[in-house]
Amino acid sequence: MHSIFSELGLVIAVAVAVSLFMRLIRQPLIIGHILTGLLVGPSFLHLIKSPETIQVFSDFGIALLLLIVGLGLNPRIIKEVGKIAGTIAIGKVTLTTLFGYAVSRLFGYSALPSLFIGVSLSFSSTIIILKLLNDKKEQSRLYGKISVGFLLVEDLIATILLVVVSASGNGGVTLSDFATLAIKCIGLIVAIWLVRVLLVNKMGNIIAKSQEFLFLFAIGWALGIAALFQVAGFSLEIGALIAGVSLASLPYAQEISSRLKVLRDFFIVLFFIGLGSHLQLHNVMHILPRACILSLLVLVGNPLIVMTIMGLSGYTKKTSFKTAMLGTQISEFSLILLLLANKLGHISQEVLSLLTIAALITIAVSTYLILYSDKLYILFERYLELFERRKVKQEHEQRHHFELVLIGYQKGGQEFLKVFQQLKKRYVVVDYDPGIIDTLEHRGAEYLYGDVTDPELLEELNLSHSRLVVSTITDMTTNKFIADWLEKNNPRAVFIATADSSEEAAELYGLGVAYVILPHYIGSEKIGSFIKKNGFNKSEFKKYREKHLAYLQTHYDLFAEPATDS
C-alpha cells in the first residue's frame, strides 16, 4: 500500500509541475496530462509500477463523467437529435472504415489487420469530447447535443464489435449471442427503472436531506450500474450514462452534478496520464510516417464526412463545422479493441503501436481544434458554403426569445436575477466565469457561458427580441459593443449598463443607454441621504446596519452559516 501511495504521489507531483508549465505557456491542460503520462511511463522516468491502479482510477473518472452527462439528458433532447446522431455515427463508422482499410492495404498490411485499422480510425473519443465540451460549457448547445448522441451510438457499435472479436477467440459468434446481449441490456434497463421508480423516488427526502449521503448515493449508483453493465458484457461508459439518465428527472439532479464535478476532474486527470503512459518510444521512427498519414485521415477525413452528412440533412455550416471538429481523434475504445485483437493474434504488436501513436497525435491536435473551433470557423467560413443547403433547419436553442438578459452575475447580478425570476419572464444570465456558471446551474437558473462579444453567443442570445438587457460588468469596450449592437438591431430594448466613472457614464448615455449604474455614486447618495435625515445618531446607524445585514443575509450567501449534516 505504501508503494502504491508513493507511486501515485510522485505521479501527481509531476502532473502538477507539467500543468504549471502548460499554464505558463497557455496550452491546454489535457496535453499536459498526456505529456505527464509519457514522462512517468516506461520511456522516461518509469514511475508507474502498477498501471492497473491508474486504470482503476481512470475508470472511476470515466464513470463519473458519463453520469454527469446523463444527468443532463432527457427524452426531449434524444428526440431532437436522435436521427441525425444515428446517421452521423453509422455514416462515419462505415466510410472511415472503408478509407482506413484502403490506406492500410496500400501500406502492405493483409486484409484482417487492415480491417481492424479502418474500424479503429472510425470511433471518436467519448472522454476527450465530453471533457472539452464541459470545459467550454457548451454541452447544452445543439452541436454538443448531437455530439453526445453520435458518441452513444458509436459506443454501442463498439460494444457489439468487442463481443464479436471476443467470440472469435472462442470459435465465432452466433445470432443467439446477439440475442443474449439484447436481452441482458433490456433486462438491466428495466431493473434500473423499477429500482428508480419503486425505491429511489420514495426515498427522495431521505437521500436529499443529507448532502453527505446524497454524494455517496450518487457515486454508488453510478459505479454500481456501470459495474453491472461491464459484467454483462457492455462498456462501463454505457452503464454510467444510463445511470445518469435514470436520475435526470430528480429534483436534486443538479445538486448531484455540482458536487461530483471536482471528484470527476481529479480522476479524469489520471485517465489522461494513463493514456500517455502507454506510449513507448522504441521503433517510433519506423512507423511514425504511417501514423501521421492515418492521423491525417482522421483529422481531415472524419470532419469532411460529418459536415457532408449534416449539410445534406439541412444543418447550418457553423453547427456542422463545430460538430465535425469534435470527431477528430481516435477513441480509447479503439485501443481496447486493438489490445484484444492483438491478444487473440489477429494483429501484430506493430499495428497496435501504430494506432497508439496515431491516437495520441489525433488527441493532441484535436484538443486545439475543439478549443479554438470558433476562431477556425471564422477562418474557413467562406470555404464552407459547400456544406450548407440553401434551406437550413432552424436551430431551436439558438432561436429562444429571452425577454430579459443579465450580463454578469457577481457584481450586483444577484438582485437583478431575483427580480427577473419574480417577473416570471423568459430570462438568461450570461457569464464567462466557470465558478459563477456552476453556481447558476446549482440554483437552476437559465444561463449561457461565454463572452457576450462573441458573435456566436450573440446569435444564440437572439437579442433582437429582448426587452430588457442589464450589464453589471464595468468593461467599457463590452458595454459600448452591446449599446452599439442594440442601437442597430433592437433600438426598442431598454439597456441598463454599469460604469466606474461619471465620464464613462456620460459616454454610455451618449450611445443611447437607458440608464447607467454608478455603484459608488449610488452608495454615497444613499448614505448621504441617511445622514441628512438622521444626523450623527449612532443608534440610528446601528438600526440601519442591522437592516443592511439582514438584507445581505436574505439575498446573498456571503454571511450564511456552513451547512451541517445531522
Secondary structure, DSSP 8 states (H G I E B T S, - for coil): -HHHHHHHHHHHHHHHHHHHHHHHTT--HHHHHHHHHHHHSTTTT---S-HHHHHHHHHHHHHHHHHHHHHT--HHHHHHHHHHHHHHHHHHHHHHHHHHHHHHHHHT--HHHHHHHHHHHH---HHHHHHHHHHHT-TTSHHHHHHHHHHHHHHHHHHHHHHHHHHHTTT---HHHHHHHHHHHHHHHHHHHHHIIIIITTTHHHHHH-HHHHHHHHHHHHHHHHHHHHHTTS-HHHHHHHHHHHHTTSTTHHHHHHHHHHHHHHHHHHHHHHHHHT---TTHHHHHHHHHHHHHIIIIIHHHHHHHHHHHTT--HHHHHHHHHHT-S--HHHHHHHHHHHHTTSS-HHHHHHHHHHHHHHHHHHHHHHHTHHHHHHHHGGG-GGG--SS----GGGS---SEEEE-STTTHHHHHHHHHHHT--EEEEE--HHHHHHHHHTT--EEES-TTSHHHHHHHTGGG-SEEEE----HHHHHHHHHHHHHH-TTSEEEEE-SSHHHHHHHHHTT-SEEE-HHHHHHHHHHHHHHHHTT-HHHHHHHHHHHHHHHHHH-STT-------
